[in-house]
Amino acid sequence: MLAEVNKGVNTLEKSKGFKRKTARGNTKVGAAETWRGVCFAWLAVWLVSALAPAAVIAQAQPSLALNPEVPLTYLVKPDDTLWDIAALYLRDPWRWQALWAENPQVENPQLIFPGDVLRLFWKDGSPQLTQQAQADIKLTPGLRASPYELAIPMIPREQIAPFLRNHSVVKPEVLDASPYVVSGDSGRLMSGVGDTIFTMGSASEELDYRLIRPVTALEDPVTGEHLGTFVLEVGEARQRRSQGDNELTPMTVTHMRQEIRVGDRLQPFGETDLGVGFLPQAPQGNIEKGFLIAVADGLTQIGPMDIVVINLGEREALRVGDVLAIHQTGPLVEEPVAGGMVRLPDIRAGVLLVFAVYERASFGLVLEAKRAMAVGDKVVNP
């Protein structure tokens, strides 16, 4: 690095006619020339330091690796997802964007449709995928008269949308401050649609509320930190005018997914933005100390299309669309020569895609599973 800087400085000095020595009797000019040389030296240092990381990143990015015996042409099916197609061609499906051929004439490079024929070719030694059509129109377009809903999705949205509507992670302090159900009408413990419930706590000015039920407290398996509470939405309620000075607030149950119970909490409705799709991508940084800490529906073994909770979130710079590999700890085996026990390397068991990120935890959808997984398995960079 220092040699490159010195080379840059020498080149700049020669091009500007700078001299390292200042002639006597011309101290003002010499000082100016010296100062200018220092400025160019700092400029050279800045350029080298700024460009070097980009060069390292470019060199570190491996070439695309295709699966064996990939098809040269493929007909897109109605039940396909872009992840399915990327996994068909690539060993690392999260690098799908590098496979699609560029087309600067289109606005949305993620839309392809059932019936499209995809063609694999090589450009400058790298595989590229295009849409086989008149004038060799390329794949990544998607500008059609057809509505967006007809395009194949990145991942199965039907697996995610209902889950996100009914589940979330709530901070402990937010949950503790939420109003809660004290009783149903006439002292009943359970209520349904149309019933009156009485709540205690500081309700906001909102009229409509979600009724949520804590499912499990989420803890970091390494530090024991409380990461939040996994909650289930059980219904909805509308606030009614309070009568007199009673500190209880009457509400009417307007929707229910389960019976409403004493102790259920209330929260104002928040925005659940699923966006137009989930674009798989590698995480921005190195993932450390990540684990599966819970699984939806109380499953003990985790497989494809199951939804899991991990102990990483916004503070670890995790993003919606990040792809993580799931690893299982290698088994302990007996060392036959020296004696004792040694642990084998971790075993890659699957891949998940992050689709909802909270401050200290996130939801992920398992896209691939080579073996049954369980709570406690690790998540790492893919």
C-alpha positions, -999 to +999 in steps of 0.1 A: +000+000+000+028+025+010+047+017-023+015+025-043+011+058-024+047+068-030+044+059-067+012+080-070+029+110-052+060+107-075+038+106-106+018+137-094+050+156-086+065+149-120+033+158-138+031+192-120+069+199-121+072+197-083+106+196-067+114+181-033+139+209-025+131+246-022+155+270-038+170+297-016+156+332-019+121+320-030+107+308+003+071+319-005+070+300-038+088+270-021+063+269+007+034+270-017+050+242-038+056+222-007+020+227+006+007+217-028+028+186-028+014+177+006-021+181-007-015+159-036+001+133-013-030+132+008-051+130-023-031+100-034-035+083+000-073+089-001-076+075-036-057+044-028-076+038+004-109+044-013-103+022-043-085-007-025-116-020-007-136-020-039-109-040-056-107-065-027-145-069-028-145-075-065-118-101-062-135-118-033-168-122-052-166-158-066-179-167-100-214-181-104-215-219-099-241-238-119-257-270-108-248-301-128-269-309-159-289-276-158-314-272-187-304-249-216-341-239-219-369-239-192-406-233-195-419-213-165-448-230-148-477-214-129-465-227-095-429-217-099-411-191-078-380-172-088-363-190-059-372-223-075-358-212-108-326-198-092-321-230-072-326-251-104-296-233-120-274-221-092-257-237-063-261-204-045-297-193-054-294-161-034-271-148-061-299-150-086-295-113-097-261-121-111-276-148-133-303-126-149-291-108-181-292-071-179-318-051-198-317-013-192-349-007-212-372-021-185-383-008-151-389-040-132-362-067-136-379-092-112-411-100-132-414-132-153-446-150-161-459-186-165-453-196-201-420-177-205-392-197-220-359-191-204-326-197-222-292-202-207-261-188-225-226-177-217-213-141-219-176-134-213-173-168-196-202-162-172-237-179-174-266-156-182-303-163-184-326-146-209-362-149-220-364-166-254-386-144-276-386-124-308-355-102-312-340-122-282-358-101-256-342-107-222-355-123-191-354-096-165-381-074-181-416-079-169-434-050-185-465-066-198-502-057-201-508-085-175-514-074-139-486-079-114-505-107-096-499-130-127-461-128-124-444-156-105-433-145-070-399-145-055-411-169-027-445-183-019-464-153-004-493-175+007-469-190+033-460-156+047-490-132+045-513-150+068-485-156+093-475-120+094-511-109+099-515-132+129-480-131+145-454-106+156-426-100+181-434-074+208-408-057+230-412-066+267-418-030+278-444-024+251-463-056+261-462-047+298-477-013+291-505-026+269-541-027+281-555-061+289-588-079+292-601-080+328-634-098+322-660-106+297-697-096+301-712-108+334-678-120+346-673-146+318-637-158+313-641-163+275-658-141+249-667-142+212-678-119+184-704-094+195-696-099+232-686-070+255-652-072+272-638-049+298-602-038+297-578-022+321-549+001+312-542+033+293-559+029+259-550+053+231-574+074+211-578+046+185-612+030+181-600-004+168-575-027+185-558-060+179-563-086+207-530-105+211-519-133+233-483-139+244-471-173+232-435-175+244-407-153+257-378-152+233-343-155+249-309-154+234-294-189+239-259-175+245-265-144+267-299-151+281-311-116+270-349-112+266-354-105+229-391-099+230-423-119+232-437-140+204-474-131+202-505-144+184-533-122+173-566-138+185-591-112+175-601-076+171-622-052+193-637-018+190-636+007+219-669+020+233-676+050+254-667+045+291-696+050+315-691+073+344-657+073+362-651+036+359-615+029+351-625-001+330-630+005+293-658-015+276-651-029+241-670-050+216-653-080+200-656-075+162-635-104+149-620-135+165-596-163+154-597-179+188-619-173+219-610-141+237-596-148+272-590-128+304-554-116+302-553-111+265-536-078+255-546-050+232-526-031+207-534-005+181-532-017+145-498-012+129-489-014+093-479-048+079-461-041+046-453-071+026-441-050-003-442-063-038-418-092-031-389-105-012-356-103-030-331-129-017-297-115-010-266-122+011-264-104+044-244-071+046-220-083+073-207-114+090-234-132+109-222-143+144-239-161+172-272-166+153-296-194+163-330-208+157-348-199+189-385-208+182-407-223+155-443-216+146-471-241+155-450-258+182-431-281+159-402-301+172-386-308+138-382-281+111-385-287+074-391-268+041-417-239+042-417-239+081-415-205+098-389-200+125-377-172+148-340-163+150-321-142+176-309-116+152-327-084+141-323-047+132-294-041+156-274-068+138-281-050+105-303-079+093-327-070+064-358-084+049-347-107+021-314-118+037-306-155+031-289-175+059-276-210+060-287-233+088-259-254+104-261-282+129-233-287+154-210-315+143-211-347+166-184-357+191-164-387+180-137-407+197-102-400+185-087-435+178-050-428+181-044-401+208-076-409+226-102-384+239-131-369+219-130-345+190-159-326+174-165-329+137-172-298+116-207-283+116-231-298+091-251-276+066-287-285+071-307-259+052-314-224+040-338-198+053-350-164+040-357-135+065-391-120+058-398-099+089-372-080+110-378-066+145-353-049+168-338-080+184-354-110+166-366-119+131-389-144+113-375-166+086-390-191+061-371-223+055-365-226+018-343-257+017-338-285+041-313-313+037-321-328+070-346-323+099-336-292+119-346-281+154-345-251+178-309-245+188-294-250+153-271-222+141-277-196+114-246-183+095-237-165+063-247-186+032 
